[in-house]
């Protein structure tokens, strides 16, 4: 298939973009892409590719931006129920950590998720994934973490594997048994830390080898934060995970600077995420590492807070900055990376070009898939978007609407319209 006549073809070639290089889009005007067998075969000018591929089936992208599919590298997309009542409390002034301490927050969703069947979890999560896909996300990270006990965490993993297999949205799966202290260990956080490190992780590796032997091991993540896991507990879990061969991720510095970002860099984690309260020294450590700094602007927005990731400090330090939705039931129920781009332009002071790069090639690197997705390059997976606008700057400039006209996933074209939603 030849997709041709794009007003702007955003290639984003050259790998993850560090520091001040963020925003290099590699624009080809009147661009074209040839796709075959789920891969990108050729990239270039429309006239040249039409001449060299005269018999190729065509898709006219006149007046449209063609760009890589969006990658969402941090979501908690699988859960049951909702927390609309807590949103009202937060808007009335109750701090999130106080809600958590009273048995709400994550623990409220844990209660609902533990009670949900596998079928319910799959059905509720599938609807969220399809909304993500319709808004241009072609690959998303998906964390467990609303079980906080082995049986439920494994049920969440089974649901995610099922959803990944059925597609079309592709998942990068993360085990987050260390999302919060399980209610059974309320007065014994070290006991739960030992449970995750010494029991759950070995069990996970054995389970994964049986249920997903052809897939790489999932990421292991820890919520290193006040009233969750302290730095020593996070180190214990992540060190054990690393010894078992799991790739790592870290929730760090959402509310307090405990050193989680520096720990992520030290352990060569794929990413450190949130990074609102990160110290200058820890920012410098991330800037010298290959660990991606993932900003989640929807979270402080959802909590009606003033502080956001100091993005330009990370860029000045030479860090690899990415963006994600943090889609979750408590602080950021948002499935649209387009909204994240718009929010990042306003709150992180990124340009549309920087936000797009942070949502494609850099986001792909945050899930260690930048070699296959995140840019439009020969040999990569054919994950593309055709936008209904002629200029990429419409992303970021506009919000609250969907600018995606068509999604191309592994070379297959999906139209984003009312009929498509009814069909799926």
Residue pairs with C-beta under 8 A, 6 or more apart in sequence:
1 34
1 35
1 36
1 56
1 57
1 58
1 59
1 411
1 413
2 32
2 33
2 34
2 35
2 49
2 50
2 53
2 56
2 57
2 58
2 59
3 32
3 33
3 34
3 35
3 58
3 59
3 61
3 66
3 384
3 386
3 408
4 32
4 46
4 49
4 50
4 58
4 59
4 60
4 61
5 30
5 32
5 46
5 60
5 61
5 62
6 28
6 30
6 31
6 32
6 33
6 46
6 61
6 62
6 64
6 65
6 66
6 386
7 29
7 30
7 61
7 62
7 63
7 64
7 65
7 390
7 391
8 27
8 28
8 29
8 31
8 65
8 66
8 390
8 391
8 392
9 27
9 28
9 29
9 31
9 32
9 33
9 43
9 65
9 66
9 67
9 376
10 25
10 26
10 27
10 65
10 66
10 67
10 68
10 356
10 376
10 392
11 25
11 26
11 27
11 28
11 31
11 43
11 375
11 376
11 377
12 24
12 25
12 26
12 67
12 68
12 356
12 357
12 360
12 361
12 374
12 375
12 376
13 26
13 375
13 376
13 377
14 24
14 26
14 375
15 361
15 365
15 370
16 292
16 320
16 361
16 362
16 364
16 365
16 370
17 23
17 24
17 320
17 357
17 361
17 362
18 318
18 319
18 320
19 287
19 315
19 316
19 317
19 318
19 319
20 315
20 316
22 315
22 321
22 350
22 354
22 357
22 358
22 362
23 350
23 351
23 353
23 354
23 356
23 357
24 353
24 357
25 353
25 356
25 357
25 392
26 375
27 392
28 43
28 44
28 45
30 45
30 46
30 47
31 43
31 44
31 45
31 46
31 66
32 42
32 43
32 44
32 45
32 46
32 48
32 49
32 50
33 40
33 42
33 43
33 49
33 66
33 376
33 382
33 384
34 40
34 41
34 42
34 43
34 49
34 53
34 56
35 41
35 382
35 384
35 408
35 411
36 411
37 411
38 381
38 382
38 410
38 411
39 379
39 380
39 381
39 382
39 411
40 376
40 377
40 378
40 379
40 380
40 381
40 382
41 378
42 49
42 52
42 53
42 378
43 376
43 377
43 378
59 386
59 413
61 386
63 390
64 386
64 387
64 388
64 389
64 390
64 405
65 385
65 386
65 387
65 389
65 390
65 391
65 392
65 394
66 376
66 384
66 385
66 386
66 387
67 356
67 360
67 376
67 384
67 385
67 387
67 392
68 360
68 361
68 373
68 374
68 375
68 376
68 383
68 384
68 385
69 136
69 137
69 138
69 139
69 360
69 373
69 383
69 384
69 385
69 407
69 408
69 409
70 135
70 136
70 137
70 138
70 337
70 338
70 359
70 360
70 363
70 385
71 137
71 138
71 139
71 140
71 337
71 359
71 360
71 363
71 364
71 366
71 367
71 369
71 373
71 374
72 132
72 137
72 139
72 140
72 141
72 324
72 325
72 327
72 337
72 359
72 363
73 140
73 141
73 172
73 271
73 273
73 292
73 294
73 322
73 324
73 363
73 364
73 366
73 367
74 141
74 143
74 271
74 273
74 294
74 296
74 324
74 325
74 326
74 366
75 140
75 141
75 142
75 143
75 324
75 325
75 326
75 327
75 328
76 142
76 143
76 145
76 146
76 176
76 326
76 327
76 328
76 329
77 125
77 128
77 129
77 132
77 140
77 142
77 143
77 327
77 328
78 121
78 125
78 142
78 143
78 144
78 146
78 156
78 159
78 160
79 109
79 112
79 113
79 121
79 124
79 125
79 146
79 328
79 329
80 109
80 112
80 113
80 115
80 116
80 120
80 121
80 124
80 146
81 108
81 109
81 112
81 113
81 116
81 329
82 329
82 333
83 104
83 105
83 108
83 109
83 329
83 330
86 99
86 104
86 105
86 108
86 330
89 99
89 104
90 96
90 99
90 303
90 304
91 304
96 105
96 255
96 303
96 330
96 331
97 105
97 226
97 227
97 255
99 105
100 106
100 107
100 180
100 227
101 227
103 183
105 180
105 330
106 145
106 146
106 179
106 180
106 330
107 180
107 183
108 330
109 146
109 329
109 330
110 146
110 147
110 148
110 180
110 182
110 183
113 121
113 146
113 147
113 152
113 156
114 147
114 149
114 152
116 124
118 155
118 158
118 159
121 155
121 156
121 159
122 159
122 162
122 163
125 159
125 160
125 163
126 163
126 166
128 327
128 335
129 140
129 163
129 169
130 169
130 421
130 424
131 335
131 336
132 140
132 169
132 325
132 327
132 335
132 336
132 337
133 168
133 169
133 407
133 409
133 414
134 402
134 404
134 407
134 416
134 420
134 421
135 335
135 336
135 337
135 338
135 402
135 404
136 337
136 338
136 385
136 402
136 403
136 404
136 407
137 169
137 335
137 337
138 168
138 169
138 170
138 373
138 383
138 385
138 407
138 409
139 169
139 170
139 171
139 172
139 364
139 367
139 369
139 373
139 383
140 169
140 170
140 171
140 172
141 171
141 172
141 173
141 174
141 219
141 324
141 366
141 367
142 160
142 163
142 171
142 172
142 173
142 174
143 173
143 174
143 175
143 176
143 179
143 221
144 153
144 156
144 157
144 160
144 173
144 174
144 175
144 176
144 177
144 179
145 153
145 156
145 176
145 177
145 178
145 179
145 180
145 221
145 223
146 152
146 156
146 179
147 153
147 154
147 155
147 156
147 177
148 177
148 179
148 180
148 181
148 182
148 183
148 192
149 182
149 184
150 177
150 199
150 200
150 203
153 175
153 177
153 200
153 204
154 203
154 204
154 207
157 173
157 175
157 204
157 207
157 208
157 211
157 218
158 211
160 171
160 173
161 173
161 211
161 212
161 215
163 171
164 170
164 171
164 173
167 409
168 407
168 409
168 410
168 412
168 414
169 409
170 409
172 219
172 367
172 369
173 218
173 219
174 218
174 219
174 220
174 221
174 249
175 200
175 201
175 204
175 218
175 219
175 220
175 221
175 246
176 220
176 221
176 222
176 223
177 196
177 200
177 201
177 204
178 193
178 196
178 221
178 222
178 223
178 228
178 229
178 233
178 234
178 237
179 221
179 223
179 228
180 223
180 228
181 189
181 192
181 228
181 229
182 192
182 195
184 192
185 191
185 192
185 195
189 229
189 233
190 233
193 229
193 233
193 236
193 237
196 237
197 236
197 237
197 240
197 241
198 240
201 220
201 237
201 240
201 241
201 244
201 246
202 244
204 218
204 220
204 246
205 217
205 244
205 245
205 246
208 215
208 217
208 218
216 247
217 245
217 246
217 247
218 246
218 247
219 246
219 247
219 248
219 249
219 270
219 367
220 237
220 238
220 241
220 246
220 247
220 248
220 249
221 248
221 249
221 250
221 251
222 229
222 233
222 234
222 237
222 238
222 250
222 251
222 260
223 229
223 251
224 230
224 231
224 233
224 234
224 250
224 251
224 252
224 258
224 259
224 260
224 263
225 251
225 252
225 253
225 254
225 255
225 256
225 258
225 260
226 255
226 256
226 258
228 251
229 237
230 258
231 258
231 259
231 260
231 263
234 250
234 258
234 260
234 263
235 263
238 248
238 250
238 263
238 267
238 269
239 267
241 248
242 248
242 267
247 269
247 270
247 368
248 264
248 267
248 268
248 269
248 270
249 264
249 269
249 270
249 271
249 272
249 273
250 260
250 261
250 263
250 264
250 269
250 271
250 272
250 273
251 260
251 273
251 274
252 258
252 259
252 260
252 261
252 263
252 264
252 272
252 273
252 274
252 275
252 278
253 260
253 261
253 272
253 274
253 275
253 276
253 277
253 278
253 282
254 274
254 276
254 277
254 299
255 276
255 277
256 277
257 277
257 278
257 279
257 282
259 282
260 272
261 272
261 275
261 278
261 282
261 283
261 285
261 286
261 293
262 281
262 282
262 285
262 286
263 269
264 271
264 272
264 286
264 289
264 291
265 272
265 282
265 285
265 286
265 288
265 289
265 291
266 285
268 289
268 290
268 291
269 291
270 291
270 292
270 366
270 367
270 368
271 291
271 292
271 293
271 294
271 322
271 366
271 367
272 286
272 291
272 292
272 293
272 294
273 294
273 296
273 324
273 326
274 294
274 295
274 296
274 299
274 309
274 326
275 286
275 293
275 294
275 295
275 309
275 314
276 300
276 307
276 308
276 309
277 307
278 286
278 309
278 310
280 313
283 293
283 310
283 313
283 314
283 317
283 319
284 317
286 293
286 314
286 317
286 319
287 314
287 317
287 318
287 319
288 317
288 318
290 320
291 320
292 319
292 320
292 321
292 322
292 362
292 365
292 366
293 309
293 314
293 319
293 320
293 321
293 322
294 321
294 322
294 323
294 324
294 363
294 366
295 308
295 309
295 311
295 321
295 322
295 323
295 324
295 344
295 348
295 358
296 309
296 323
296 324
296 325
296 326
296 332
297 308
297 309
297 323
297 340
297 343
297 344
297 347
297 348
298 325
298 326
298 327
298 331
298 332
298 334
298 339
298 340
298 343
299 326
299 331
299 332
300 306
300 307
300 308
300 347
301 332
301 343
301 347
302 331
302 332
302 333
302 334
303 331
308 347
308 348
309 348
311 321
311 344
311 348
311 349
311 350
312 348
312 349
314 321
315 321
320 362
320 365
320 366
321 354
321 358
321 362
322 358
322 359
322 362
322 363
322 365
322 366
323 337
323 340
323 341
323 344
323 355
323 358
323 359
323 362
323 363
324 337
324 340
324 363
324 366
325 332
325 334
325 335
325 336
325 337
325 339
325 340
326 332
327 333
327 334
327 335
334 340
336 402
337 359
338 395
338 399
338 402
338 403
338 404
339 399
339 400
340 355
340 359
341 352
341 355
341 356
341 359
341 395
341 396
342 395
342 396
342 397
342 398
342 399
343 399
344 350
344 355
344 358
344 396
345 351
345 352
345 355
345 396
345 397
348 355
350 358
350 396
351 396
352 392
352 393
352 395
352 396
352 397
353 392
353 393
355 395
355 396
356 392
356 395
356 396
360 374
360 375
361 370
361 374
361 375
362 370
362 374
363 374
364 370
364 372
364 373
364 374
364 375
365 374
372 380
372 381
373 380
373 381
373 383
376 384
381 410
382 408
382 409
382 410
382 411
383 408
383 409
383 410
384 407
384 408
385 404
385 406
385 407
385 408
386 404
386 405
386 406
386 407
386 408
387 394
387 395
387 403
387 404
387 405
388 403
388 404
388 405
389 403
394 403
395 403
402 416
404 416
405 415
405 416
406 413
406 414
406 415
406 416
407 413
407 414
407 416
408 414
414 420
